[in-house]
Amino acid sequence: MMHIPRLAALACLAPLALLLATGWVPAPQEDGIAVTGQVTNGTSGGSIPADMSVVLHVFSGTEETGAYTVTVAADGSFRFDNLALEVGQTVIARVVYWQVAYLSDPHTVETGEQTLFLPVTVYEITEDTSALVVTQAHIFVSRAGDHLQVGEYHLLSNTGDRTCVGVEFPGTGRRTTLSFRLPDGAEGLRFEGPGLGERYVDRARGFADTRPVPPGTGTVEVLFSYDFPDRERVHVERILDVPVTSVVLVMPEGDIVVEGGGLVPAGRLDTDMVPSLSYTAGPLAAGEALTFTLVAGQGSLPAAPGGAASVRNTAAEMVLGWVVLAAGLVTSYLVLRSPVPGVPPAPARPLVDSIVALDARFEAGELAEMAYHQQRASLKAQLRSLLAIDS
């Protein structure tokens, strides 16, 4: 007859024997953070591959300090459990579909958070560029020593429901989406970030962009600059092979006059930066030329239609906030790296300096591309908020 104490001992050993037989799995720590998400295909009729991987990137400031990978479930959901994330760290989920990378919005961990949700939308691809449009084009003109410097900032949108990957550019083996032809006489092409042979491919009198354009407004930015030898008159013609919703030309008020029937005076920019004049144009159809002439002389604001001191039109008001933002972003070309006097407003200067320093680190190879884009997006959002203009 078995004694009761022996039965009790065997009962205690039974769970241990079961664990040894099945393999021991530690229970999740209660203080870990779970990151969940959902991958959705934004193209009508699109699906999610069963073997799609999701990579979670963790950043402390601009340094990537962790990366984790899981496979999506059948319904496109994913989950990372028991992550030792710290307050202030930023996480981004990334997936690659048809060789195009898609990111979630960055999320910065806050005190007390235990579960984070990071949705990611992917799209089918197309070579067709007919859904592309330049939502906003900004042209900045300044004098730099013995030449004129022109910076261009283009915000590219995709009105379709497929990511445009473009067509293969002859002789490169790479696909391009949008081509830019420089004005006659332009020289010294420069880029913000990766340039020719990296993001862009060289073409006769210009370049083409290889970056895919996902659906949405302002999903791709193009920023570059070039010079004109200083002479009395400089004729500029800008033509893009996609529609352009609006164009803003900005230049310091001083020794340059702009002439061109397609440009409408839009007043002086009311900021603490170097006093500037602005002009607007558009919309422009695909292939429609915008032409203007830069003339050496005392620049003054042309009279606004109807005798008003400044123009209040929808196009001008829509882009003023972006003008100031873009002006801050291209100060590395038009202000900070040129002898033209004037600096951004004092509260904005640290952010502009941070953007310039970040760009320099990235160009020097000191910063991973993922960390660069994440930090730059955060700085731009702060700058946009700081320099917002009430219309």
C-alpha distance (Angstrom), angle and dihedral (degrees) to the residues before:
residue distance angle dihedral
M1 . . .
M2 3.82 . .
H3 3.78 116.7 .
I4 3.80 120.5 -125.1
P5 3.86 94.5 -119.7
R6 3.80 90.4 56.1
L7 3.80 90.4 50.3
A8 3.79 90.0 51.4
A9 3.81 91.2 50.9
L10 3.78 91.9 50.6
A11 3.79 90.3 49.0
C12 3.82 89.7 54.9
L13 3.81 91.7 49.1
A14 3.79 94.5 49.8
P15 3.83 96.7 77.3
L16 3.82 89.6 47.9
A17 3.81 91.1 52.3
L18 3.81 89.8 49.9
L19 3.80 91.5 51.7
L20 3.80 91.9 48.9
A21 3.79 90.2 50.8
T22 3.80 97.3 47.7
G23 3.81 101.3 33.3
W24 3.77 125.4 -101.9
V25 3.82 119.0 -93.8
P26 3.81 117.3 -170.2
A27 3.78 116.5 -127.9
P28 3.83 115.5 -111.9
Q29 3.79 114.1 -93.5
E30 3.76 112.3 -107.2
D31 3.81 93.9 -135.2
G32 3.84 95.5 54.2
I33 3.79 121.8 108.4
A34 3.79 123.4 -126.2
V35 3.80 120.4 -144.8
T36 3.78 114.1 -160.2
G37 3.76 131.5 176.0
Q38 3.77 148.9 160.8
V39 3.80 128.1 -124.9
T40 3.80 110.9 -148.9
N41 3.80 129.2 -176.5
G42 3.80 107.9 -132.7
T43 3.80 94.9 -165.2
S44 3.78 116.6 95.0
G45 3.80 107.6 -103.9
G46 3.81 92.9 9.1
S47 3.80 123.5 137.6
I48 3.80 140.6 -162.1
P49 3.84 118.8 -110.7
A50 3.79 113.8 -119.7
D51 3.81 92.7 -129.7
M52 3.82 97.3 48.3
S53 3.79 112.9 139.9
V54 3.79 125.8 -144.9
V55 3.79 119.7 -154.5
L56 3.79 118.8 -159.3
H57 3.80 112.8 -153.4
V58 3.80 119.7 -159.6
F59 3.81 121.2 -158.6
S60 3.77 132.4 -168.5
G61 3.78 101.3 -163.7
T62 3.82 104.8 -46.7
E63 3.82 94.9 -26.4
E64 3.78 119.6 96.5
T65 3.80 106.2 -132.3
G66 3.79 101.8 173.0
A67 3.79 145.8 13.0
Y68 3.80 127.8 -168.6
T69 3.82 130.9 -176.6
V70 3.80 133.3 -154.1
T71 3.80 135.4 163.0
V72 3.79 119.6 -116.4
A73 3.79 119.8 -110.0
A74 3.79 121.8 -117.0
D75 3.81 90.7 -89.4
G76 3.83 93.0 50.7
S77 3.80 95.2 -104.1
F78 3.79 123.3 132.2
R79 3.78 137.1 -171.8
F80 3.79 137.9 -165.0
D81 3.81 112.6 -164.1
N82 3.79 133.7 -158.5
L83 3.81 98.9 8.4
A84 3.78 116.5 174.4
L85 3.78 94.6 -137.0
E86 3.78 122.0 164.6
V87 3.77 129.9 -142.2
G88 3.79 109.0 -91.7
Q89 3.79 95.9 27.8
T90 3.80 117.3 122.8
V91 3.79 125.0 -137.3
I92 3.81 129.2 -163.0
A93 3.80 128.0 -177.7
R94 3.81 116.8 -142.9
V95 3.78 131.9 -169.3
V96 3.80 131.0 176.7
Y97 3.79 119.4 -142.7
W98 3.82 123.5 173.8
Q99 3.83 87.2 -8.1
V100 3.81 91.5 -59.4
A101 3.81 119.1 117.5
Y102 3.80 119.5 -136.1
L103 3.78 124.8 -168.4
S104 3.76 135.2 -160.1
D105 3.76 118.9 -129.6
P106 3.83 109.4 -83.3
H107 3.79 114.7 -102.6
T108 3.79 123.4 -159.1
V109 3.81 114.1 -149.1
E110 3.78 113.8 -116.0
T111 3.79 130.7 -162.3
G112 3.80 113.3 -77.3
E113 3.80 97.3 14.2
Q114 3.80 113.8 140.1
T115 3.81 102.9 165.7
L116 3.80 127.0 36.7
F117 3.81 125.9 -168.7
L118 3.82 119.8 -150.4
P119 3.81 114.9 178.5
V120 3.81 118.8 -165.3
T121 3.80 126.3 -164.3
V122 3.81 121.2 -156.1
Y123 3.79 129.6 -174.3
E124 3.76 141.1 -154.7
I125 3.82 114.1 -109.3
T126 3.78 135.8 -116.0
E127 3.79 137.9 -176.3
D128 3.80 91.2 -146.7
T129 3.83 112.6 108.7
S130 3.82 96.0 -173.1
A131 3.83 92.6 104.5
L132 3.81 93.1 56.2
V133 3.79 120.8 105.2
V134 3.79 134.1 169.6
T135 3.78 99.6 -126.0
Q136 3.78 94.3 -171.1
A137 3.79 130.5 10.7
H138 3.78 120.6 -171.9
I139 3.79 125.4 -168.7
F140 3.80 119.5 -168.1
V141 3.79 121.4 -166.5
S142 3.80 125.6 -168.9
R143 3.79 139.6 154.2
A144 3.81 114.6 -109.4
G145 3.78 112.7 -176.9
D146 3.79 110.3 -61.4
H147 3.79 96.1 -10.9
L148 3.77 142.7 55.5
Q149 3.76 118.3 -109.7
V150 3.80 122.2 -151.5
G151 3.79 123.4 -167.9
E152 3.80 123.3 -169.6
Y153 3.79 126.9 -161.0
H154 3.82 117.6 -173.2
L155 3.79 125.6 -173.1
L156 3.80 108.5 -157.0
S157 3.81 123.7 -157.6
N158 3.79 134.6 -173.7
T159 3.82 116.9 -145.7
G160 3.82 94.4 -172.3
D161 3.81 131.7 80.3
R162 3.81 97.5 -116.7
T163 3.78 129.4 73.9
C164 3.78 109.7 -110.1
V165 3.80 110.2 -132.4
G166 3.82 95.0 170.5
V167 3.78 127.9 -145.1
E168 3.77 130.8 -61.5
F169 3.77 112.8 -82.3
P170 3.83 109.8 -130.6
G171 3.78 114.5 -99.7
T172 3.82 96.3 4.7
G173 3.79 105.7 76.9
R174 3.82 87.1 -137.2
R175 3.77 131.7 111.2
T176 3.81 120.5 -122.5
T177 3.79 129.9 -163.8
L178 3.81 108.4 -173.8
S179 3.80 130.7 20.7
F180 3.79 127.6 -154.2
R181 3.80 124.8 -158.8
L182 3.80 115.2 -159.7
P183 3.80 120.1 -132.1
D184 3.79 117.4 -96.9
G185 3.80 110.5 -84.8
A186 3.81 95.0 22.3
E187 3.80 117.3 136.1
G188 3.79 140.8 167.4
L189 3.82 98.5 51.4
R190 3.82 111.6 -160.3
F191 3.81 133.5 178.6
E192 3.76 136.8 -150.9
G193 3.81 102.1 -122.7
P194 3.83 124.2 -18.0
G195 3.82 111.6 17.9
L196 3.79 140.2 -177.4
G197 3.79 112.9 -12.0
E198 3.80 90.3 21.5
R199 3.79 117.3 54.8
Y200 3.81 94.5 -9.3
V201 3.80 133.6 50.2
D202 3.78 124.1 -145.4
R203 3.78 119.6 -112.3
A204 3.79 134.8 170.5
R205 3.81 108.6 -63.8
G206 3.77 92.9 -11.4
F207 3.79 146.1 10.3
A208 3.80 143.4 -94.8
D209 3.80 129.4 -130.7
T210 3.81 119.9 -124.6
R211 3.80 97.5 -169.0
P212 3.83 114.0 114.9
V213 3.81 115.0 -122.1
P214 3.82 113.9 -135.1
P215 3.81 120.0 -156.5
G216 3.79 116.0 -83.6
T217 3.78 141.7 65.3
G218 3.78 119.0 -56.5
T219 3.80 95.2 -4.2
V220 3.83 94.8 148.2
E221 3.81 130.6 37.1
V222 3.80 126.8 -160.1
L223 3.80 118.6 -165.5
F224 3.80 124.7 176.1
S225 3.79 141.5 139.2
Y226 3.79 140.1 -155.1
D227 3.80 139.7 179.6
F228 3.78 139.7 -120.6
P229 3.81 121.3 -153.7
D230 3.78 106.7 -110.4
R231 3.77 111.0 -95.7
E232 3.78 136.4 144.3
R233 3.82 96.7 -96.8
V234 3.81 129.6 22.5
H235 3.79 118.7 -171.6
V236 3.82 114.0 -151.4
E237 3.79 125.8 -168.1
R238 3.80 121.0 -177.4
I239 3.82 121.2 -169.9
L240 3.79 127.1 168.8
D241 3.79 126.6 -173.5
V242 3.83 91.7 -133.1
P243 3.82 129.2 59.6
V244 3.81 118.4 -86.7
T245 3.80 117.5 -147.4
S246 3.79 98.1 -163.4
V247 3.78 140.0 -6.3
V248 3.78 127.8 -157.5
L249 3.78 123.0 -169.5
V250 3.80 116.6 -162.9
M251 3.80 128.1 -175.3
P252 3.80 136.1 161.5
E253 3.77 114.3 -91.5
G254 3.78 104.4 -111.8
D255 3.76 136.6 65.7
I256 3.84 101.6 6.3
V257 3.80 127.9 79.8
V258 3.78 122.9 -167.3
E259 3.80 122.1 -146.9
G260 3.79 125.3 -172.3
G261 3.76 136.6 123.9
G262 3.79 93.8 -135.4
L263 3.80 95.0 58.8
V264 3.81 123.5 87.7
P265 3.84 120.2 -159.1
A266 3.80 109.0 -114.8
G267 3.79 101.1 -177.4
R268 3.76 136.0 -108.2
L269 3.79 118.5 -45.7
D270 3.78 107.2 -111.1
T271 3.79 99.1 -140.9
D272 3.79 137.4 110.4
M273 3.80 90.6 -109.9
V274 3.79 121.8 101.2
P275 3.85 106.9 -53.1
S276 3.79 105.8 -91.3
L277 3.77 139.8 -173.9
S278 3.79 121.2 -141.1
Y279 3.80 133.4 -156.8
T280 3.78 130.4 -175.4
A281 3.79 135.4 -151.7
G282 3.77 138.6 172.0
P283 2.84 170.8 -6.6
L284 3.81 92.3 -141.0
A285 3.78 125.7 -170.2
A286 3.79 120.3 -129.9
G287 3.79 107.5 -75.5
E288 3.83 93.8 12.8
A289 3.79 112.3 136.0
L290 3.78 126.6 -128.2
T291 3.79 108.7 -158.8
F292 3.77 130.8 -178.1
T293 3.78 139.0 154.8
L294 3.79 126.9 -130.1
V295 3.80 110.4 -146.1
A296 3.78 126.0 -167.6
G297 3.79 110.2 -122.1
Q298 3.77 143.5 84.2
G299 3.79 106.8 -38.1
S300 3.78 116.9 -142.6
L301 3.75 132.5 163.7
P302 3.81 113.0 -93.2
A303 3.78 115.6 -127.3
A304 3.77 112.3 -85.4
P305 3.79 117.9 -120.7
G306 3.81 112.5 -86.2
G307 3.79 92.5 20.4
A308 3.80 94.7 -79.4
A309 3.77 116.8 151.7
S310 3.77 90.8 -127.9
V311 3.77 136.4 8.0
R312 3.78 121.5 -106.2
N313 3.77 105.9 -168.2
T314 3.75 129.6 146.8
A315 3.78 95.5 -112.9
A316 3.79 93.6 51.0
E317 3.79 94.1 47.4
M318 3.81 92.5 45.9
V319 3.77 93.4 56.1
L320 3.80 102.7 34.3
G321 3.78 92.4 90.8
W322 3.80 90.5 49.1
V323 3.80 90.9 46.2
V324 3.77 91.1 58.7
L325 3.80 92.3 43.0
A326 3.78 93.1 47.4
A327 3.79 90.2 44.6
G328 3.77 88.8 56.2
L329 3.79 91.7 48.0
V330 3.80 95.0 49.7
T331 3.78 95.8 44.2
S332 3.79 84.6 102.7
Y333 3.81 85.0 71.1
L334 3.77 105.3 25.2
V335 3.80 104.3 32.5
L336 3.79 116.8 5.3
R337 3.83 94.8 43.3
S338 3.78 97.1 36.9
P339 3.83 133.8 65.7
V340 3.80 91.8 -118.2
P341 3.84 106.7 123.1
G342 3.76 121.6 -121.4
V343 3.79 136.9 74.0
P344 3.80 134.3 -148.2
P345 3.81 118.6 -88.1
A346 3.79 111.6 -68.6
P347 3.84 95.8 -110.9
A348 3.81 90.1 51.2
R349 3.80 97.3 46.3
P350 3.85 96.1 86.0
L351 3.81 90.4 52.7
V352 3.81 92.8 47.8
D353 3.80 90.0 47.2
S354 3.80 89.5 50.0
I355 3.80 91.6 52.0
V356 3.80 91.9 49.0
A357 3.82 91.5 47.5
L358 3.79 90.8 47.1
D359 3.81 91.1 51.3
A360 3.80 90.5 49.2
R361 3.80 91.9 51.8
F362 3.79 91.6 48.8
E363 3.81 93.0 47.6
A364 3.82 88.8 49.9
G365 3.81 90.9 54.1
E366 3.80 93.7 -114.0
L367 3.80 95.8 120.7
A368 3.79 133.0 54.7
E369 3.81 114.4 -118.4
M370 3.80 93.4 -120.1
A371 3.80 92.5 52.9
Y372 3.81 90.9 44.4
H373 3.80 95.1 54.4
Q374 3.80 93.1 42.8
Q375 3.79 94.0 51.9
R376 3.80 94.2 41.1
A377 3.81 91.5 52.2
S378 3.79 89.7 52.1
L379 3.82 93.1 49.1
K380 3.81 91.7 46.8
A381 3.80 91.3 51.6
Q382 3.80 90.1 51.8
L383 3.80 91.6 47.1
R384 3.80 92.2 48.0
S385 3.79 90.3 52.3
L386 3.80 93.1 46.7
L387 3.80 96.0 47.8
A388 3.80 97.7 39.5
I389 3.79 112.7 139.3
D390 3.78 122.9 -146.6
S391 3.78 108.9 -131.8
